[in-house]
Structure formats: C-alpha cells, structure tokens
Amino acid sequence: MSLFDGKPDGPEIATKGAHHGGTHAGAPLAERMRPRTLEEYRGQEQLLGAGKPLRVQIEREAAGRGELGSMIFWGPPGVGKTTLAKIIAEVTEANFIEFSAVMSGIKEIKQVMASAAQAAEMHSRTILFVDEIHRFNKAQQDAFLPYVERGTIRLIGATTENPSFEVISALLSRCRVYVLKAQSDETIAELLREALENKERGLGEMGITADNDALELMASYASGDCRSAYNTLEVAAQLAADGAKHIDRQVATDAVQQRVLQYDKQGEEHYNLISALHKSVRNSDPDAALYWLARMFAAGEDPLYLARRVVRMAVEDIGLAAPEALNLCLSAKEAIEFLGAPEGDLALAEAVVYLCLAPKSNAVYTAWGKVHDEVEHTRQEPVPLHLRNAPTRLMKDLDYGRGYRYAHDEEGKVADMDCLPDSLKGRSYYMPTQEGREKLLAQRMEEIRKIRAGKRSS
C-alpha cells in the first residue's frame, strides 16, 4: 500500500497515476471534461506550446533529465490552473496533494509535510498543489518554506491575485511565476461543442444539438472562464432536453442569465479597471472611459467609490484649466446619494464625459508635489517676521509684523514683499499651462511679476 493510500483528514491526497480516475458520471460537466494529458489541454500556448518554457521543463522531468521546481500559476478563474497541476503530477509520476487555502491551516500543513518527508526518503516525489494560495496568511505561507527549500515538496500555488502582493517574498523568490491567460471565446466555443458531442465524458448521450451562435453566446458570457461555460452548457442542455433537443440562441440566453464578471473589489482587477478609467479620462477618450465605468458598475462597484475617484480626476488632471469640473463631479456625487441607480449612475457618466472633453492641466498637482518635497527635505525655516501677527506688546517689541505691506493699499493690489523664507526666495512651484482657463491665470501671474518687478526697480 502506498504511503498516500487511505483517506486522511484534511487535504485531498492522490497516489501516483490516480489523479483523474475518480471522476464519476454524476460529477459536474466541467470536472468530467477536465483534460487528462498535455495533448488534451487547450490554451496557454505561450507556456505549453512546442519549445515553450513550461512544456520543456515538464518534458525534461518526465524523461528524468531535469528537476521541475516550485511554481505559481497566476490567472483568472476557470483557465485550467488546477488541471495543469494535476497533469504535471501525472506526467512526472509524482504524488499529488491538493490543498485549499480556505479549508486548511498550519496543522494540516505540518501533517502533510511529515508525510511528504517520508515519501522523499522512499525516493517518491510529491507535488503539493495549493489552490487560492493568496488566501493563506503569512504564518501559513511561512510553514511551507523549509520544505520547499529542502526539496521535500514541489509547491504549485494557484492564485487569481497578483502574487507580488499576495505571496510572501521569501516564498515567491523560490517559485517561478507562470501567467495563465483567460481562454478565448473561440476556444471555449470549441470546448463546448466537444462536450456536447462527447459520449464518454460529456453530454453526447443526450442527443442534443446546438447552433454555433448559441455556443458562441455562452462562450462570450463566460468571460474566459471554462468552468462557467460548462456549467451554462449543462443548464442549456437540460432546457433543450425538455423541448426540441436543440440549443438555439434563445435557449442559450435563458441559460446564461448574467455574464460572468471577473471582479473582486479587493483584488487586482478592481485596480486594473479603475486605472483604465482614470487613464482614459486623462487621455480625453470618452468612449473608453464610459466603457470602463460601465464595467465597474456592472460588477457591483460601490458608486460612491467611483464618485470619489472621479472627483480625484477633476483635481489631479483637469485642475485650474477647467475649475468648474470639480463642482460638476461633486454634484454627480450628490446625485448618486440623492437618486441612487440608475439616474445617479448617469450623472456620474455625464461627469466622466465632461472630464474627458475638458482642457487638462496637472500644474497644481505637480506644484503640490514639489512643495511637499521641499517641506520634506529642507530646513523648516521660521515664518518671516513681517508675516507674523503681533497681538501683544512683546511681539511688537520683537518686530513681529514690522515691514508688512497691506496689498489692498498697494497699486495693482501687489506689494513688493517676499512671502517665502529667505532660504527659499525666488522658488517657483506653480507653473500654469496654456490650457483652458489656466491660460488666463498664466497671464495674470505674468502681470503680477511685472508689477512687483516695477516696484523693486523704482
């Protein structure tokens, strides 16, 4: 009996060559259609095509000419991360231990590591597959380190989140990261057709036919997630089985119900989408900006979060070139709170379009950054005496306020008086652009400069 035979508590453990044998007729279609070999595996040609890095490593280890190290598969749901890990274990004849970060803790980690250490002594290789590794905390991830370092196990982690942020650096440095891409609509449509016709593992025994555009619709709504597409096909097949045993576009529409949106409000895609929205606004592209805004609304993003980010765009990228933009965005925020969806959403869409088409200036944003840098890295100079108030006799005796010039009493409302500390005299932080209303502000600044220069020369 193998060391890994039996049914221990905790993670699922499979013996060599048994990674696919447990699939039964009542399993979900996605599980039954799971590829069992590299030849069956579809997509990810950038990693698994002939001569590509991961394919070469797998083949070298299978032939006994190399060691496949620990790795992390990063990609959206339903692209085949778990499937690929199981295929690697099968091809390299390794014991396969499947961990779920949601269900397992340090106790289970130590239990499995002890078993893997015994297997290593018997010259048996072990692959530990950790699904959703980003959900493990630092202590749990630390527990893997000594075993990964010693080669007791080869870790394969799967994550939908950027491992740079979610996996501790010590573990990440010992793993190679492979990025798996969402499956194309064309690939998913082909897989659905195969599942519909496959009598051994698919739905072939049902005798269901399907129009190409129906399969393409289901593939499109899956947003690259094969598992979701298979689930939808099962629903469509059940609907068709009660009727003409044919899946047309209407049946597919009924089965789909709602597009799968790959979105986590705390995950990387959240930040990717808001970045796309902000940069589309900055680049004066209203069509793209509306698209990304709609994507975030459809995914259930908090409208007030979007409103806050749109207000930020107004002050960061529009600035004084169109100062009314800030008021418009704040009004959109008020409309969201007052009206709710969908009218409030429309108000935010109007604000986004206005920001796209408004003249752009980041002059104040840049000036503010320069001032912050100045404050951070220069000596904290005292306020010049002539700018200080003197409410007491002592302060007046100490020359507080001496030399102050009241601008309203000066010609042109500008006094010949420096307002920066002596060590910073002559500094210029705000450099207005020639965009929108800021062009007028630039002209006014030049007028002020000339007035001050004239008074100093007289």
C-alpha positions as CSV (number, residue, x, y, z in Angstrom):
1,M,0.0,0.0,0.0
2,S,1.3,3.5,-0.9
3,L,2.1,5.9,1.8
4,F,-0.7,8.1,0.5
5,D,-3.4,5.5,0.3
6,G,-6.3,5.8,2.6
7,K,-8.5,8.9,3.4
8,P,-6.8,11.1,5.9
9,D,-8.5,14.2,7.3
10,G,-7.7,17.5,5.7
11,P,-6.3,17.9,2.2
12,E,-7.1,15.6,-0.7
13,I,-4.2,13.2,-1.3
14,A,-3.8,11.1,-4.5
15,T,-1.4,8.4,-5.4
16,K,0.7,8.2,-8.5
17,G,-1.4,7.7,-11.6
18,A,-4.7,8.3,-9.8
19,H,-5.2,12.0,-10.3
20,H,-8.1,11.6,-12.8
21,G,-9.5,8.2,-12.0
22,G,-12.1,9.4,-9.5
23,T,-14.3,11.3,-11.9
24,H,-17.8,9.7,-11.9
25,A,-20.8,10.1,-14.2
26,G,-22.6,12.3,-11.6
27,A,-19.8,14.8,-11.5
28,P,-20.3,18.3,-13.0
29,L,-19.6,18.5,-16.7
30,A,-16.5,20.8,-16.0
31,E,-15.0,18.0,-13.9
32,R,-15.8,15.2,-16.4
33,M,-14.3,17.2,-19.3
34,R,-11.2,18.2,-17.4
35,P,-8.2,17.5,-19.7
36,R,-6.1,14.5,-18.6
37,T,-3.0,15.0,-20.7
38,L,-1.0,17.9,-22.2
39,E,-2.3,16.9,-25.6
40,E,-5.9,17.4,-24.4
41,Y,-5.1,20.7,-22.6
42,R,-6.2,23.7,-24.6
43,G,-4.9,27.2,-24.5
44,Q,-1.8,28.7,-22.8
45,E,0.3,28.1,-25.9
46,Q,2.6,30.8,-24.6
47,L,3.6,28.3,-21.9
48,L,2.8,24.9,-23.2
49,G,3.4,25.2,-26.9
50,A,6.3,23.2,-28.5
51,G,9.6,24.6,-27.2
52,K,7.9,26.9,-24.7
53,P,9.4,27.1,-21.2
54,L,7.0,25.2,-19.0
55,R,6.4,22.5,-21.6
56,V,10.2,21.9,-21.9
57,Q,10.6,21.7,-18.1
58,I,7.7,19.2,-17.8
59,E,9.1,17.0,-20.6
60,R,12.7,17.1,-19.2
61,E,11.5,15.9,-15.8
62,A,9.3,13.2,-17.3
63,A,12.4,12.0,-19.1
64,G,14.5,12.1,-16.0
65,R,16.7,14.8,-17.3
66,G,15.8,17.7,-15.0
67,E,14.0,18.9,-11.9
68,L,10.8,20.8,-12.1
69,G,10.9,23.4,-9.4
70,S,8.2,25.1,-7.4
71,M,5.9,27.4,-9.3
72,I,2.9,29.6,-9.0
73,F,0.1,29.7,-11.6
74,W,-1.5,33.2,-11.8
75,G,-4.6,33.7,-13.8
76,P,-8.4,34.3,-13.7
77,P,-10.9,31.6,-12.6
78,G,-11.6,28.7,-14.9
79,V,-8.4,28.9,-17.1
80,G,-7.1,25.5,-16.0
81,K,-4.7,26.1,-13.1
82,T,-5.8,23.1,-11.1
83,T,-6.0,20.9,-14.3
84,L,-2.5,21.8,-15.3
85,A,-1.1,21.0,-11.9
86,K,-2.8,17.6,-12.0
87,I,-1.4,16.9,-15.5
88,I,2.1,17.8,-14.3
89,A,1.8,15.4,-11.4
90,E,0.6,12.6,-13.8
91,V,3.3,13.2,-16.4
92,T,6.1,13.3,-13.8
93,E,4.7,10.4,-11.8
94,A,4.5,12.4,-8.6
95,N,2.2,12.0,-5.6
96,F,-0.4,14.8,-5.7
97,I,-1.6,16.6,-2.7
98,E,-4.4,19.1,-3.2
99,F,-4.7,21.8,-0.6
100,S,-7.4,24.5,-0.3
101,A,-6.3,27.7,1.4
102,V,-9.9,28.1,2.5
103,M,-10.1,24.8,4.3
104,S,-6.6,24.1,5.6
105,G,-4.4,25.6,8.3
106,I,-1.0,25.1,9.8
107,K,-1.9,21.9,11.5
108,E,-2.9,20.3,8.1
109,I,0.3,21.7,6.5
110,K,2.5,20.1,9.1
111,Q,0.7,16.8,8.8
112,V,1.1,16.7,5.1
113,M,4.7,17.9,5.2
114,A,5.6,15.0,7.5
115,S,4.1,12.5,5.1
116,A,5.9,14.1,2.2
117,A,9.2,13.9,4.1
118,Q,8.6,10.2,4.5
119,A,7.8,9.8,0.8
120,A,11.0,11.7,-0.1
121,E,13.0,9.2,1.9
122,M,11.5,6.5,-0.2
123,H,12.6,8.4,-3.3
124,S,9.0,9.3,-4.1
125,R,8.3,12.8,-5.5
126,T,5.4,14.9,-4.1
127,I,3.7,17.9,-5.7
128,L,1.7,20.0,-3.2
129,F,-1.0,22.0,-5.0
130,V,-2.3,24.9,-3.0
131,D,-5.4,26.4,-4.5
132,E,-6.1,30.1,-3.7
133,I,-2.7,30.5,-2.1
134,H,-3.3,34.2,-1.8
135,R,-5.8,33.4,1.0
136,F,-3.1,31.9,3.2
137,N,-1.7,34.3,5.8
138,K,2.0,35.0,6.3
139,A,2.3,32.3,9.1
140,Q,0.7,29.7,6.9
141,Q,2.9,30.5,3.9
142,D,6.0,30.5,6.2
143,A,5.2,26.9,7.1
144,F,5.9,25.8,3.6
145,L,9.3,27.4,3.3
146,P,11.6,24.9,4.9
147,Y,10.0,22.0,2.9
148,V,10.3,24.0,-0.4
149,E,13.9,24.9,0.4
150,R,14.9,21.3,1.1
151,G,13.0,20.0,-1.9
152,T,10.8,17.8,0.3
153,I,7.9,19.0,-1.9
154,R,7.4,20.9,-5.1
155,L,4.9,23.5,-4.5
156,I,2.4,24.6,-7.1
157,G,0.3,27.5,-6.0
158,A,-2.7,28.8,-7.8
159,T,-3.9,32.4,-7.4
160,T,-6.3,34.8,-9.1
161,E,-4.4,37.7,-7.4
162,N,-1.1,39.3,-8.2
163,P,1.4,37.1,-6.4
164,S,3.7,40.1,-5.9
165,F,1.2,41.5,-3.4
166,E,-0.3,38.3,-2.0
167,V,2.6,35.8,-1.7
168,I,5.4,36.5,0.9
169,S,8.7,37.4,-0.8
170,A,10.6,34.5,0.7
171,L,8.3,32.0,-0.8
172,L,7.9,33.9,-4.1
173,S,11.6,34.0,-4.6
174,R,11.7,30.2,-4.5
175,C,9.0,29.8,-7.1
176,R,8.7,30.6,-10.8
177,V,5.5,32.5,-11.7
178,Y,3.6,31.5,-14.8
179,V,0.8,33.7,-16.0
180,L,-2.2,31.9,-17.4
181,K,-4.4,33.9,-19.7
182,A,-8.2,33.7,-20.0
183,Q,-9.4,31.4,-22.7
184,S,-10.5,32.9,-25.9
185,D,-14.2,32.8,-26.9
186,E,-13.3,30.7,-29.9
187,T,-11.5,28.1,-27.7
188,I,-14.4,27.9,-25.2
189,A,-16.9,27.5,-28.0
190,E,-14.9,24.6,-29.4
191,L,-14.7,23.0,-26.0
192,L,-18.5,23.4,-25.6
193,R,-19.1,21.7,-29.0
194,E,-16.8,18.8,-28.0
195,A,-18.6,18.4,-24.6
196,L,-21.9,18.3,-26.4
197,E,-20.7,15.6,-28.7
198,N,-18.6,13.5,-26.3
199,K,-20.5,10.4,-25.3
200,E,-17.9,9.1,-22.8
201,R,-17.4,12.1,-20.6
202,G,-19.7,14.8,-22.0
203,L,-23.3,15.2,-23.0
204,G,-23.3,13.1,-26.1
205,E,-25.7,10.5,-24.8
206,M,-28.4,13.2,-24.5
207,G,-28.5,13.7,-28.3
208,I,-28.6,17.5,-28.0
209,T,-27.6,19.7,-31.0
210,A,-26.7,23.3,-30.9
211,D,-26.3,26.3,-33.2
212,N,-22.9,27.8,-33.5
213,D,-24.1,31.3,-32.5
214,A,-25.7,29.8,-29.3
215,L,-22.4,28.2,-28.3
216,E,-20.6,31.5,-29.1
217,L,-23.0,33.4,-26.9
218,M,-22.4,31.1,-24.0
219,A,-18.6,31.4,-24.6
220,S,-18.8,35.1,-24.7
221,Y,-20.7,35.4,-21.5
222,A,-18.2,33.1,-19.7
223,S,-15.6,35.9,-20.0
224,G,-12.8,33.4,-20.4
225,D,-13.9,31.0,-17.6
226,C,-14.2,27.5,-19.0
227,R,-15.8,26.1,-15.8
228,S,-18.6,28.7,-16.0
229,A,-19.1,27.9,-19.7
230,Y,-19.5,24.2,-19.0
231,N,-22.0,25.0,-16.2
232,T,-24.0,27.1,-18.6
233,L,-24.0,24.4,-21.2
234,E,-25.3,21.9,-18.7
235,V,-28.2,24.2,-17.9
236,A,-28.9,24.8,-21.6
237,A,-28.8,21.0,-22.3
238,Q,-31.4,20.4,-19.6
239,L,-33.6,23.2,-21.0
240,A,-33.3,21.7,-24.5
241,A,-33.9,18.1,-23.3
242,D,-37.4,19.2,-22.2
243,G,-38.1,20.5,-25.7
244,A,-36.7,20.0,-29.2
245,K,-33.3,18.7,-28.0
246,H,-31.7,21.7,-29.8
247,I,-29.9,24.7,-28.2
248,D,-30.6,27.9,-30.2
249,R,-29.8,31.4,-29.2
250,Q,-32.9,31.8,-27.1
251,V,-32.2,28.7,-25.1
252,A,-28.6,29.9,-24.6
253,T,-29.8,33.3,-23.5
254,D,-32.1,31.7,-20.9
255,A,-29.2,29.5,-19.6
256,V,-26.8,32.4,-19.4
257,Q,-28.9,34.8,-17.3
258,Q,-26.0,37.0,-16.5
259,R,-22.5,37.5,-17.8
260,V,-19.7,36.3,-15.6
261,L,-17.7,39.3,-14.4
262,Q,-14.2,38.6,-13.2
263,Y,-14.1,41.1,-10.5
264,D,-13.1,41.3,-6.8
265,K,-13.5,44.6,-5.1
266,Q,-10.3,44.0,-3.2
267,G,-8.4,42.2,-6.0
268,E,-6.1,43.3,-8.8
269,E,-8.9,43.5,-11.4
270,H,-10.5,46.2,-9.3
271,Y,-7.4,48.3,-9.5
272,N,-6.9,47.5,-13.2
273,L,-10.3,48.7,-14.1
274,I,-10.1,52.0,-12.1
275,S,-6.7,52.6,-13.6
276,A,-8.2,52.1,-17.1
277,L,-11.0,54.5,-16.3
278,H,-8.6,57.2,-14.9
279,K,-6.2,56.9,-17.8
280,S,-8.9,57.0,-20.4
281,V,-10.2,60.3,-18.9
282,R,-6.7,61.7,-18.8
283,N,-6.3,60.8,-22.5
284,S,-9.5,62.5,-23.4
285,D,-11.2,59.3,-24.6
286,P,-14.9,59.5,-23.6
287,D,-15.9,56.2,-25.3
288,A,-13.3,54.2,-23.4
289,A,-14.0,56.0,-20.2
290,L,-17.7,55.2,-20.4
291,Y,-16.9,51.6,-21.2
292,W,-14.7,51.1,-18.1
293,L,-17.2,53.0,-15.9
294,A,-20.0,50.7,-17.1
295,R,-17.8,47.6,-16.5
296,M,-17.3,48.7,-12.9
297,F,-21.0,49.5,-12.3
298,A,-21.9,46.1,-13.8
299,A,-19.5,44.3,-11.5
300,G,-21.2,45.8,-8.5
301,E,-18.7,48.5,-7.6
302,D,-19.7,51.0,-4.9
303,P,-20.9,54.1,-6.8
304,L,-19.5,56.4,-4.1
305,Y,-16.1,54.8,-4.5
306,L,-16.3,55.7,-8.2
307,A,-17.5,59.2,-7.4
308,R,-14.5,59.7,-5.1
309,R,-12.2,58.6,-7.9
310,V,-13.9,60.8,-10.4
311,V,-13.5,63.8,-8.1
312,R,-9.8,62.9,-7.8
313,M,-9.5,63.0,-11.6
314,A,-11.0,66.5,-11.6
315,V,-8.4,67.9,-9.2
316,E,-5.5,65.9,-10.5
317,D,-5.9,66.0,-14.3
318,I,-8.2,68.9,-15.0
319,G,-7.2,71.3,-12.3
320,L,-7.5,75.0,-12.9
321,A,-7.7,74.6,-16.7
322,A,-11.5,74.0,-16.0
323,P,-12.1,74.6,-12.3
324,E,-15.8,74.1,-12.7
325,A,-15.1,70.4,-13.3
326,L,-14.7,69.8,-9.6
327,N,-18.1,71.3,-8.8
328,L,-19.7,69.1,-11.6
329,C,-18.1,66.0,-10.1
330,L,-19.2,66.9,-6.6
331,S,-22.7,67.4,-7.9
332,A,-22.6,64.0,-9.5
333,K,-21.7,62.5,-6.2
334,E,-24.7,64.3,-4.6
335,A,-27.0,63.0,-7.4
336,I,-25.8,59.4,-6.7
337,E,-26.7,59.8,-3.0
338,F,-30.0,61.5,-3.7
339,L,-31.2,59.5,-6.7
340,G,-29.5,56.1,-6.4
341,A,-29.3,53.9,-9.5
342,P,-29.7,54.2,-12.4
343,E,-30.2,58.0,-12.6
344,G,-27.3,58.7,-10.2
345,D,-25.1,56.4,-12.4
346,L,-26.0,58.6,-15.4
347,A,-24.9,61.7,-13.5
348,L,-21.5,60.2,-12.9
349,A,-21.3,59.2,-16.6
350,E,-22.0,62.8,-17.5
351,A,-19.2,64.0,-15.2
352,V,-16.8,61.4,-16.7
353,V,-17.6,62.6,-20.3
354,Y,-17.1,66.2,-19.3
355,L,-13.7,65.4,-17.7
356,C,-12.7,63.6,-20.9
357,L,-13.5,66.6,-23.0
358,A,-12.3,69.4,-20.6
359,P,-8.9,71.0,-21.1
360,K,-6.3,69.2,-19.0
361,S,-3.7,70.5,-16.5
362,N,-1.8,68.9,-13.8
363,A,0.1,72.1,-12.9
364,V,-1.4,72.4,-9.4
365,Y,-0.9,68.6,-8.8
366,T,2.8,69.0,-9.9
367,A,3.3,72.1,-7.8
368,W,1.8,70.5,-4.8
369,G,4.2,67.6,-5.1
370,K,7.2,70.0,-5.4
371,V,6.1,71.8,-2.3
372,H,5.7,68.6,-0.3
373,D,9.1,67.5,-1.4
374,E,10.5,70.9,-0.3
375,V,8.9,70.6,3.1
376,E,10.2,67.1,3.5
377,H,13.8,67.7,2.5
378,T,14.6,71.3,3.5
379,R,15.1,73.0,6.8
380,Q,11.9,74.1,8.5
381,E,12.5,77.9,8.3
382,P,10.7,80.2,10.8
383,V,8.0,82.4,9.4
384,P,9.5,85.8,8.3
385,L,8.9,88.5,11.0
386,H,6.9,90.7,8.6
387,L,4.3,88.0,8.0
388,R,3.7,87.3,11.7
389,N,0.8,88.8,13.7
390,A,1.6,91.0,16.7
391,P,-1.3,90.9,19.1
392,T,0.8,91.7,22.2
393,R,3.3,94.4,23.2
394,L,6.1,91.8,23.5
395,M,5.5,90.6,20.0
396,K,5.7,94.2,18.6
397,D,8.9,94.8,20.5
398,L,10.3,91.7,18.9
399,D,9.5,93.2,15.4
400,Y,6.6,90.8,14.7
401,G,4.7,92.3,11.7
402,R,7.3,95.0,11.1
403,G,7.6,95.8,7.4
404,Y,4.3,94.2,6.4
405,R,2.7,95.8,3.4
406,Y,-1.1,95.6,3.1
407,A,-1.8,94.5,-0.5
408,H,-5.2,96.3,-0.7
409,D,-3.4,99.6,-0.2
410,E,-0.9,99.0,-2.9
411,E,-1.1,99.9,-6.5
412,G,-2.2,96.9,-8.5
413,K,-3.0,95.1,-5.2
414,V,0.5,93.7,-5.2
415,A,3.1,94.7,-2.6
416,D,6.9,94.5,-3.1
417,M,7.2,91.9,-0.3
418,D,8.6,88.3,-0.2
419,C,6.4,85.8,1.4
420,L,8.7,82.8,1.4
421,P,11.5,82.2,3.9
422,D,14.9,83.8,3.0
423,S,16.4,80.5,2.0
424,L,13.6,79.8,-0.5
425,K,13.3,83.2,-2.1
426,G,12.7,83.0,-5.8
427,R,11.3,79.5,-5.8
428,S,8.6,78.8,-8.3
429,Y,6.3,75.8,-7.8
430,Y,3.1,76.5,-9.8
431,M,3.7,76.7,-13.5
432,P,0.4,77.2,-15.2
433,T,-0.2,75.7,-18.6
434,Q,-1.7,77.3,-21.7
435,E,-4.8,75.1,-21.4
436,G,-8.4,76.4,-20.8
437,R,-8.8,79.0,-18.1
438,E,-5.3,78.3,-16.9
439,K,-4.0,80.3,-19.8
440,L,-5.7,83.4,-18.2
441,L,-4.1,82.5,-14.9
442,A,-0.7,82.4,-16.6
443,Q,-1.3,85.9,-18.0
444,R,-2.3,87.1,-14.5
445,M,0.9,85.7,-13.0
446,E,2.9,87.5,-15.6
447,E,1.1,90.8,-14.8
448,I,1.9,90.3,-11.1
449,R,5.5,89.6,-11.8
450,K,5.8,92.8,-13.9
451,I,4.1,94.9,-11.2
452,R,6.4,93.5,-8.5
453,A,9.5,94.0,-10.7
454,G,8.5,97.6,-11.5
455,K,8.1,98.4,-7.8
456,R,11.6,96.9,-6.9
457,S,13.3,98.9,-9.7
458,S,11.7,102.2,-8.8
